């Protein structure tokens, strides 16, 4: 069982930056692939980024590639999402999620077994 708690959301201007954090409980954090998803009002939840257990590989949605960076600190049981050059279309609730390795495509929400409660990110133009 893994419990995830996101923080760091808020209001930013277009072109600005925010860093999201996701703190995980338990001693097995390093065994999970971690992902970030987002959901805007009236839209389906969509993949943002994922990182493998030791951080050796990262994956990004085309819409955020080059602007967002996912990283993790296994000693702190925390995964981060650094968001730069924010756009109004980045406005959404951002969710942290954990998946067991080889459980499916890391781009798909159904692969992830554990989810945080979400943190709101609002980008003004």
DSSP file (Angstrom, degrees, kcal/mol; ACC not computed):
  #  RESIDUE AA STRUCTURE BP1 BP2  ACC     N-H-->O    O-->H-N    N-H-->O    O-->H-N    TCO  KAPPA ALPHA  PHI   PSI    X-CA   Y-CA   Z-CA
    1    1 A X              0   0    0      0, 0.0     2,-0.4     0, 0.0    27,-0.2   0.000 360.0 360.0 360.0 133.9    0.0    0.0    0.0
    2    2 A X        -     0   0    0     96,-0.1     2,-0.4    24,-0.1   113,-0.2  -0.994 360.0-158.0-128.0 131.7    1.3    3.4   -0.9
    3    3 A X        -     0   0    0     -2,-0.4    22,-2.1    22,-0.1     2,-0.4  -0.931  12.3-161.9-109.5 135.3   -0.2    6.8    0.1
    4    4 A X  E     -A   24   0A   0     -2,-0.4   113,-0.5   111,-0.4     2,-0.4  -0.942   9.4-173.2-122.9 135.3    0.6    9.8   -2.0
    5    5 A X  E     -A   23   0A   0     18,-2.1    18,-2.6    -2,-0.4     2,-0.2  -0.969  11.0-155.7-132.0 117.2    0.2   13.5   -1.1
    6    6 A X  E     +A   22   0A   0     -2,-0.4     2,-0.3    16,-0.2    16,-0.2  -0.559  17.9 166.1 -88.7 153.8    0.8   16.2   -3.6
    7    7 A X  E     +A   21   0A   0     14,-2.3    14,-2.7    -2,-0.2   112,-0.1  -0.963  41.4  67.6-153.8 167.7    1.8   19.8   -2.9
    8    8 A X        +     0   0    0     -2,-0.3    11,-0.3     1,-0.3    14,-0.1   0.378  62.0 132.9 101.5  -3.9    3.1   22.8   -4.6
    9    9 A X        +     0   0    0     12,-0.1     2,-0.3     9,-0.1    -1,-0.3  -0.195  22.8 111.2 -71.5 171.9    0.1   23.8   -6.8
   10   10 A X  E     -d  121   0B   0    110,-0.9   112,-2.8   109,-0.1     2,-0.4  -0.993  63.9 -36.2 159.3-157.9   -1.2   27.3   -7.0
   11   11 A X  E     +d  122   0B   0     -2,-0.3     2,-0.3   110,-0.2   112,-0.2  -0.846  52.1 168.6-104.2 133.3   -1.6   30.2   -9.3
   12   12 A X  E     -d  123   0B   0    110,-2.7   112,-2.7    -2,-0.4     2,-0.2  -0.964  31.0-117.3-138.0 156.0    1.1   31.2  -11.9
   13   13 A X  E >   -d  124   0B   0     -2,-0.3     3,-2.5   110,-0.2    73,-0.2  -0.598  48.5 -82.8 -87.6 155.4    1.3   33.6  -14.8
   14   14 A X  T 3  S+     0   0    0    110,-2.4    73,-0.2     1,-0.3    -1,-0.1  -0.334 121.3  26.5 -55.4 134.8    1.9   32.4  -18.3
   15   15 A X  T 3  S+     0   0    0     71,-3.1    70,-0.6     1,-0.3    -1,-0.3   0.279 103.1 112.6  90.6  -9.8    5.6   31.9  -18.8
   16   16 A X    <   -     0   0    0     -3,-2.5    70,-2.3    70,-0.2     2,-0.3  -0.066  59.2-120.3 -86.0-171.0    6.1   31.3  -15.1
   17   17 A X        +     0   0    0     67,-0.2     2,-0.3    68,-0.2    67,-0.2  -0.939  21.2 178.8-134.6 152.6    7.1   28.2  -13.2
   18   18 A X  E     - B   0  83A   0     65,-2.1    65,-3.3    -2,-0.3     2,-0.5  -0.977  16.5-146.5-144.0 152.7    5.8   25.9  -10.4
   19   19 A X  E     - B   0  82A   0    -11,-0.3     2,-0.3    -2,-0.3    63,-0.2  -0.979  12.7-158.5-123.7 121.6    7.3   22.8   -8.8
   20   20 A X  E     - B   0  81A   0     61,-2.6    61,-2.3    -2,-0.5     2,-0.3  -0.723   6.2-162.3 -93.5 145.3    5.0   20.1   -7.7
   21   21 A X  E     -AB   7  80A   0    -14,-2.7   -14,-2.3    -2,-0.3     2,-0.4  -0.935   7.3-164.1-123.9 150.7    6.0   17.6   -5.1
   22   22 A X  E     -AB   6  79A   0     57,-2.0    57,-2.0    -2,-0.3     2,-0.4  -0.933   8.4-160.1-136.9 112.5    4.5   14.2   -4.2
   23   23 A X  E     -AB   5  78A   0    -18,-2.6   -18,-2.1    -2,-0.4     2,-0.4  -0.785   9.5-157.2 -95.5 132.5    5.4   12.6   -0.9
   24   24 A X  E     -A    4   0A   0     53,-2.9   -20,-0.2    -2,-0.4     2,-0.2  -0.850   6.2-139.5-111.8 144.3    4.9    8.8   -0.6
   25   25 A X        +     0   0    0    -22,-2.1     3,-0.2    -2,-0.4   -22,-0.1  -0.513  59.8  47.2 -89.4 165.8    4.5    6.8    2.5
   26   26 A X  S    S-     0   0    0     -2,-0.2     3,-0.4     1,-0.1    -2,-0.1  -0.002  83.5 -92.6  92.0 164.8    6.0    3.3    3.0
   27   27 A X  S    S+     0   0    0      1,-0.2     3,-0.2     2,-0.1    -1,-0.1   0.319 109.4  69.5 -99.7   6.5    9.4    1.8    2.5
   28   28 A X    >   +     0   0    0     -3,-0.2     3,-2.1   -27,-0.2     4,-0.3   0.147  56.1 117.6-112.0  19.6    8.9    0.5   -1.0
   29   29 A X  G >  S+     0   0    0     -3,-0.4     3,-1.8     1,-0.3    -1,-0.2   0.884  72.0  59.8 -53.6 -41.4    8.8    3.8   -2.8
   30   30 A X  G 3  S+     0   0    0      1,-0.3    -1,-0.3    -3,-0.2    -2,-0.1   0.599  96.0  62.6 -66.7 -10.2   11.8    2.9   -4.9
   31   31 A X  G <  S+     0   0    0     -3,-2.1    70,-0.7     2,-0.1     2,-0.3   0.493  92.4  82.1 -92.0  -3.0   10.1   -0.1   -6.3
   32   32 A X  E <  S-E  100   0B   0     -3,-1.8     2,-0.4    -4,-0.3    68,-0.2  -0.786  74.1-130.2-106.8 143.9    7.4    1.9   -8.1
   33   33 A X  E     -E   99   0B   0     66,-3.0    66,-3.0    -2,-0.3     2,-0.4  -0.751  33.5-146.6 -77.6 135.8    7.3    3.7  -11.3
   34   34 A X  E     -EF  98  51B   0     17,-2.1    17,-2.6    -2,-0.4     2,-0.3  -0.875  19.2-179.8-113.3 142.0    5.9    7.2  -10.6
   35   35 A X  E     -EF  97  50B   0     62,-2.7    62,-2.4    -2,-0.4     2,-0.4  -0.928  21.0-142.6-136.8 160.5    3.7    9.3  -12.9
   36   36 A X  E     +EF  96  49B   0     13,-3.2    12,-2.5    -2,-0.3    13,-1.7  -0.987  22.3 175.3-121.0 134.6    2.0   12.6  -13.1
   37   37 A X  E     -EF  95  47B   0     58,-2.7    58,-3.1    -2,-0.4     2,-0.3  -0.854  10.8-155.9-127.2 165.7   -1.4   13.1  -14.7
   38   38 A X  E     -EF  94  46B   0      8,-2.4     8,-3.3    -2,-0.3     2,-0.4  -0.988   5.5-161.4-143.9 155.5   -3.7   16.1  -15.0
   39   39 A X  E     -E   93   0B   0     54,-2.2    54,-2.4    -2,-0.3     2,-0.2  -0.957   5.9-162.6-141.1 119.7   -7.4   16.7  -15.5
   40   40 A X    >   -     0   0    0      4,-0.4     3,-2.2    -2,-0.4    52,-0.1  -0.638  45.9 -75.6 -93.7 156.8   -8.9   19.9  -16.7
   41   41 A X  T 3  S+     0   0    0      1,-0.3    -1,-0.1    -2,-0.2     3,-0.1  -0.266 118.3   6.9 -54.7 130.2  -12.6   20.7  -16.2
   42   42 A X  T 3  S+     0   0    0      1,-0.3     2,-0.3    -3,-0.1    -1,-0.3   0.543 113.4 100.0  76.8   6.6  -14.7   18.8  -18.7
   43   43 A X  S <  S-     0   0    0     -3,-2.2    -1,-0.3     1,-0.0     2,-0.1  -0.841  75.6-102.8-123.8 161.5  -11.8   16.8  -20.0
   44   44 A X        -     0   0    0     -2,-0.3    -4,-0.4     1,-0.1     2,-0.2  -0.409  47.3 -90.9 -77.0 156.4  -10.4   13.3  -19.4
   45   45 A X        -     0   0    0     -6,-0.2     2,-0.3    -2,-0.1    -6,-0.2  -0.469  51.4-162.1 -65.2 136.0   -7.4   12.7  -17.2
   46   46 A X  E     -F   38   0B   0     -8,-3.3    -8,-2.4    -2,-0.2     2,-0.1  -0.926  20.0-104.4-128.8 151.1   -4.3   12.8  -19.3
   47   47 A X  E     +F   37   0B   0     -2,-0.3   -10,-0.2    60,-0.3     3,-0.1  -0.416  34.8 168.8 -68.4 140.5   -0.7   11.6  -18.9
   48   48 A X  E     -     0   0B   0    -12,-2.5    13,-2.4     1,-0.4     2,-0.3   0.687  58.6 -27.4-115.7 -55.3    1.9   14.2  -18.2
   49   49 A X  E     -FG  36  60B   0    -13,-1.7   -13,-3.2    11,-0.2    -1,-0.4  -0.989  48.0-163.6-162.1 157.6    5.1   12.5  -17.3
   50   50 A X  E     -FG  35  59B   0      9,-2.1     9,-2.4    -2,-0.3     2,-0.4  -0.980   3.7-160.4-146.1 157.2    6.6    9.3  -15.7
   51   51 A X  E     -FG  34  58B   0    -17,-2.6   -17,-2.1    -2,-0.3     7,-0.2  -1.000  20.6-122.9-141.8 137.1    9.9    8.2  -14.3
   52   52 A X    >   -     0   0    0      5,-2.4     3,-1.7    -2,-0.4   -20,-0.1  -0.175  43.2 -85.0 -77.5 175.3   11.2    4.7  -13.7
   53   53 A X  T 3  S+     0   0    0      1,-0.3   -21,-0.2     2,-0.1    21,-0.1   0.819 126.1  28.2 -56.0 -43.2   12.3    3.4  -10.4
   54   54 A X  T 3  S-     0   0    0    -23,-0.1    -1,-0.3    19,-0.0    18,-0.1   0.340 112.2-108.6-100.1   7.7   15.9    4.6  -10.3
   55   55 A X  S <  S+     0   0    0     -3,-1.7    -2,-0.1     2,-0.2     3,-0.0   0.594  80.9 130.4  79.2  10.6   15.2    7.7  -12.5
   56   56 A X  S    S+     0   0    0      1,-0.1     2,-0.4    -5,-0.0    -3,-0.1   0.726  70.9  31.8 -73.0 -20.7   17.1    6.1  -15.4
   57   57 A X        -     0   0    0      2,-0.0    -5,-2.4    -5,-0.0     2,-0.3  -0.999  65.3-171.8-139.2 141.2   14.3    6.8  -17.8
   58   58 A X  E     -G   51   0B   0     -2,-0.4     2,-0.4    -7,-0.2    -7,-0.2  -0.933   5.3-159.8-129.6 155.5   11.7    9.5  -18.1
   59   59 A X  E     -G   50   0B   0     -9,-2.4    -9,-2.1    -2,-0.3     2,-0.3  -0.988   9.3-171.9-137.6 141.9    8.6    9.8  -20.4
   60   60 A X  E     -G   49   0B   0     -2,-0.4   -11,-0.2   -11,-0.2     2,-0.2  -0.972  27.6-114.0-137.0 148.4    6.7   12.9  -21.3
   61   61 A X    >>  -     0   0    0    -13,-2.4     3,-1.6    -2,-0.3     4,-1.3  -0.530  36.2-118.5 -69.4 147.7    3.5   13.9  -23.1
   62   62 A X  T 34 S+     0   0    0      1,-0.3     3,-0.2     2,-0.2    -1,-0.1   0.836 111.4  64.2 -58.4 -32.0    4.3   15.9  -26.3
   63   63 A X  T 34 S+     0   0    0      1,-0.2    -1,-0.3     3,-0.0   -15,-0.1   0.692 114.1  29.6 -68.9 -18.1    2.4   18.8  -24.9
   64   64 A X  T X> S+     0   0    0     -3,-1.6     3,-2.4   -16,-0.2     4,-2.3   0.480  84.8 127.3-118.7  -6.1    4.9   19.3  -22.0
   65   65 A X  T 3< S+     0   0    0     -4,-1.3     4,-0.1     1,-0.3   -16,-0.0  -0.289  81.1  16.1 -58.7 131.8    8.1   18.0  -23.5
   66   66 A X  T 34 S+     0   0    0      2,-0.5    -1,-0.3     1,-0.1     3,-0.1   0.263 125.8  59.1  88.3 -12.4   10.9   20.5  -23.1
   67   67 A X  T <4 S+     0   0    0     -3,-2.4    17,-2.0     1,-0.2     2,-0.3   0.697  98.8  51.9-114.7 -35.4    9.0   22.5  -20.5
   68   68 A X  E  <  -C   83   0A   0     -4,-2.3    -2,-0.5    15,-0.2     2,-0.4  -0.785  60.6-164.8-107.7 149.1    8.3   20.0  -17.7
   69   69 A X  E     -C   82   0A   0     13,-2.4    13,-3.0    -2,-0.3     2,-0.4  -0.988   4.7-157.1-135.0 125.9   10.9   17.8  -15.9
   70   70 A X  E     +C   81   0A   0     -2,-0.4     2,-0.3    11,-0.2    11,-0.2  -0.814  23.0 160.4 -98.7 141.1   10.1   14.9  -13.7
   71   71 A X  E     -C   80   0A   0      9,-1.6     9,-3.1    -2,-0.4     2,-0.3  -0.948  19.5-152.1-149.8 168.2   12.5   13.7  -11.1
   72   72 A X  E     -C   79   0A   0     -2,-0.3     2,-0.5     7,-0.3     7,-0.2  -0.992  12.5-155.7-146.6 153.0   12.6   11.6   -7.9
   73   73 A X  E > > -C   78   0A   0      5,-3.0     5,-1.9    -2,-0.3     3,-1.0  -0.906   9.7-172.2-126.8 100.1   14.5   11.3   -4.7
   74   74 A X  T 3 5S+     0   0    0     -2,-0.5     3,-0.5     1,-0.3   -44,-0.2   0.785  84.4  61.1 -68.1 -26.0   14.1    7.8   -3.4
   75   75 A X  T 3 5S+     0   0    0      1,-0.2    -1,-0.3    -3,-0.1   -46,-0.0   0.799 113.5  37.2 -68.5 -27.0   15.8    8.7   -0.1
   76   76 A X  T < 5S-     0   0    0     -3,-1.0    -1,-0.2     2,-0.2    -2,-0.2   0.357 106.0-126.0-103.8   3.0   13.1   11.2    0.5
   77   77 A X  T   5 +     0   0    0     -3,-0.5   -53,-2.9    -4,-0.5     2,-0.4   0.902  68.4 129.4  53.8  43.3   10.2    9.1   -0.9
   78   78 A X  E   < -BC  23  73A   0     -5,-1.9    -5,-3.0   -55,-0.2     2,-0.4  -0.980  45.0-163.8-136.3 140.6    9.4   12.1   -3.2
   79   79 A X  E     -BC  22  72A   0    -57,-2.0   -57,-2.0    -2,-0.4     2,-0.3  -0.946  17.2-157.3-119.0 146.1    8.7   12.7   -6.8
   80   80 A X  E     -BC  21  71A   0     -9,-3.1    -9,-1.6    -2,-0.4     2,-0.4  -0.839  15.3-159.2-122.7 155.5    8.8   16.1   -8.4
   81   81 A X  E     -BC  20  70A   0    -61,-2.3   -61,-2.6    -2,-0.3     2,-0.6  -0.884  11.5-162.0-133.7 105.1    7.4   17.9  -11.4
   82   82 A X  E     -BC  19  69A   0    -13,-3.0   -13,-2.4    -2,-0.4     2,-0.6  -0.772  10.3-165.3 -86.2 121.8    9.2   21.1  -12.4
   83   83 A X  E     +BC  18  68A   0    -65,-3.3   -65,-2.1    -2,-0.6     2,-0.3  -0.932  12.0 172.3-116.9 113.7    7.0   23.1  -14.7
   84   84 A X        +     0   0    0    -17,-2.0   -67,-0.2    -2,-0.6   -68,-0.2  -0.727  59.2  24.9-114.3 165.3    8.5   25.9  -16.7
   85   85 A X  S    S-     0   0    0    -70,-0.6    -1,-0.2    -2,-0.3   -68,-0.2   0.904  85.4-159.3  48.9  48.4    7.1   28.2  -19.4
   86   86 A X        -     0   0    0    -70,-2.3   -71,-3.1    -3,-0.2     2,-0.3  -0.222   8.9-159.2 -62.7 146.6    3.6   27.5  -18.2
   87   87 A X    >   -     0   0    0    -73,-0.2     3,-2.3   -72,-0.1     4,-0.2  -0.871  31.7-111.6-121.9 155.7    0.7   28.1  -20.5
   88   88 A X  G >  S+     0   0    0     -2,-0.3     3,-1.8     1,-0.3    35,-0.4   0.840 116.8  64.1 -56.0 -31.4   -3.0   28.7  -19.7
   89   89 A X  G 3  S+     0   0    0      1,-0.3    -1,-0.3    33,-0.1   -49,-0.0   0.564  87.5  70.6 -72.3  -5.6   -3.7   25.3  -21.2
   90   90 A X  G <  S+     0   0    0     -3,-2.3    -1,-0.3     2,-0.0     2,-0.2   0.530  70.3 120.6 -81.8  -6.8   -1.7   23.7  -18.4
   91   91 A X    <   +     0   0    0     -3,-1.8     2,-0.3    -4,-0.2    31,-0.2  -0.416  41.0 104.9 -61.7 123.4   -4.4   24.7  -16.0
   92   92 A X  E    S- H   0 121B   0     29,-1.9    29,-2.7    -2,-0.2     2,-0.5  -0.968  76.8 -79.0-177.7 171.3   -5.7   21.5  -14.4
   93   93 A X  E     -EH  39 120B   0    -54,-2.4   -54,-2.2    -2,-0.3     2,-0.5  -0.866  48.9-145.9 -88.0 127.9   -5.7   19.4  -11.2
   94   94 A X  E     -EH  38 119B   0     25,-3.1    25,-2.0    -2,-0.5     2,-0.4  -0.837  13.6-163.6-103.1 132.4   -2.4   17.5  -11.2
   95   95 A X  E     -E   37   0B   0    -58,-3.1   -58,-2.7    -2,-0.5     2,-0.3  -0.916  11.2-146.2-118.5 139.2   -2.3   14.0   -9.8
   96   96 A X  E     -E   36   0B   0     -2,-0.4    20,-2.4   -60,-0.2     2,-0.3  -0.799  25.0-177.4 -95.9 144.4    0.6   11.9   -8.7
   97   97 A X  E     -EI  35 115B   0    -62,-2.4   -62,-2.7    -2,-0.3     2,-0.4  -0.984  18.1-145.7-145.9 154.5    0.4    8.1   -9.2
   98   98 A X  E     -EI  34 114B   0     16,-2.2    16,-1.7    -2,-0.3    15,-1.7  -0.965  15.5-175.8-124.6 138.2    2.4    5.0   -8.5
   99   99 A X  E     -E   33   0B   0    -66,-3.0   -66,-3.0    -2,-0.4     2,-0.2  -0.980  27.9-118.5-132.3 143.8    2.6    1.8  -10.6
  100  100 A X  E >   -E   32   0B   0     11,-0.4     3,-1.2    -2,-0.4   -68,-0.1  -0.569  49.7 -93.1 -73.3 143.7    4.3   -1.5  -10.2
  101  101 A X  T 3  S+     0   0    0    -70,-0.7    -1,-0.1     1,-0.2   -49,-0.0  -0.223 106.7  13.5 -57.9 146.8    6.9   -2.1  -12.9
  102  102 A X  T 3  S+     0   0    0      2,-0.2    -1,-0.2     1,-0.1     3,-0.1   0.733  88.1 122.7  61.8  25.9    5.8   -4.0  -16.0
  103  103 A X  S <  S-     0   0    0     -3,-1.2     2,-0.3     1,-0.3    -2,-0.1   0.412  81.4 -66.4 -96.9   2.1    2.2   -3.6  -15.1
  104  104 A X  S    S-     0   0    0     -4,-0.1    -1,-0.3    -5,-0.0     2,-0.3  -0.910  83.0 -20.3 145.3-171.5    1.3   -1.9  -18.4
  105  105 A X    >   -     0   0    0     -2,-0.3     3,-1.5     1,-0.1     6,-0.3  -0.512  46.9-144.5 -70.8 131.7    1.9    1.3  -20.4
  106  106 A X  T 3  S+     0   0    0     -2,-0.3    -1,-0.1     1,-0.3   -57,-0.1   0.582  98.6  64.8 -73.0  -7.8    3.1    4.1  -18.2
  107  107 A X  T 3  S+     0   0    0    -60,-0.1     2,-0.5   -72,-0.1   -60,-0.3   0.518  89.6  81.6 -87.1  -6.7    1.1    6.5  -20.4
  108  108 A X  S X  S-     0   0    0     -3,-1.5     3,-1.5     1,-0.1     4,-0.4  -0.863  70.9-145.5-110.2 130.1   -2.2    4.9  -19.3
  109  109 A X  G >  S+     0   0    0     -2,-0.5     3,-1.5     1,-0.3    -1,-0.1   0.819  96.5  65.6 -63.4 -30.9   -3.9    5.8  -16.1
  110  110 A X  G 3  S+     0   0    0      1,-0.3    -1,-0.3     3,-0.0    -4,-0.1   0.670  90.0  67.5 -67.8 -14.5   -5.2    2.3  -15.6
  111  111 A X  G <  S+     0   0    0     -3,-1.5     2,-0.4    -6,-0.3   -11,-0.4   0.756  85.2  85.2 -71.3 -24.9   -1.6    1.1  -15.1
  112  112 A X    <   -     0   0    0     -3,-1.5   -13,-0.3    -4,-0.4     3,-0.1  -0.663  55.1-171.9 -91.0 129.1   -1.3    3.0  -11.9
  113  113 A X        +     0   0    0    -15,-1.7     2,-0.4    -2,-0.4   -14,-0.2   0.751  69.3  45.6 -89.9 -26.1   -2.5    1.4   -8.7
  114  114 A X  E     -I   98   0B   0    -16,-1.7   -16,-2.2  -113,-0.0     2,-0.3  -0.946  63.2-174.8-128.0 142.1   -2.2    4.3   -6.3
  115  115 A X  E     -I   97   0B   0     -2,-0.4  -111,-0.4   -18,-0.2   -18,-0.2  -0.965  18.1-132.9-135.1 147.2   -3.2    7.9   -6.6
  116  116 A X        -     0   0    0    -20,-2.4  -111,-0.2    -2,-0.3     3,-0.1  -0.289  35.7-104.8 -83.9-178.9   -2.9   11.1   -4.7
  117  117 A X        -     0   0    0   -113,-0.5  -112,-0.1     1,-0.2   -22,-0.1   0.612  62.3-116.2 -86.8 -13.0   -5.8   13.5   -4.0
  118  118 A X        -     0   0    0    -22,-0.1     2,-0.4     1,-0.1   -23,-0.2   0.080  16.3-125.1  96.7 153.2   -4.5   16.1   -6.6
  119  119 A X  E     - H   0  94B   0    -25,-2.0   -25,-3.1  -112,-0.1     2,-0.3  -0.999  24.8-119.4-137.5 135.8   -3.3   19.7   -6.5
  120  120 A X  E     - H   0  93B   0     -2,-0.4  -110,-0.9   -27,-0.2     2,-0.5  -0.555  23.8-171.6 -80.5 132.7   -4.8   22.5   -8.5
  121  121 A X  E     -dH  10  92B   0    -29,-2.7   -29,-1.9    -2,-0.3     2,-0.5  -0.993   4.5-176.0-120.8 124.7   -2.6   24.4  -10.9
  122  122 A X  E     -d   11   0B   0   -112,-2.8  -110,-2.7    -2,-0.5     2,-0.5  -0.983   5.8-166.9-124.4 125.0   -4.0   27.6  -12.5
  123  123 A X  E     -d   12   0B   0     -2,-0.5     2,-0.3   -35,-0.4  -110,-0.2  -0.949   9.2-154.8-115.2 120.8   -2.1   29.5  -15.1
  124  124 A X  E      d   13   0B   0   -112,-2.7  -110,-2.4    -2,-0.5   -36,-0.0  -0.675 360.0 360.0 -95.6 148.7   -3.4   33.0  -16.0
  125  125 A X              0   0    0     -2,-0.3    -1,-0.1  -112,-0.2  -112,-0.1   0.445 360.0 360.0 -88.5 360.0   -2.7   34.7  -19.3
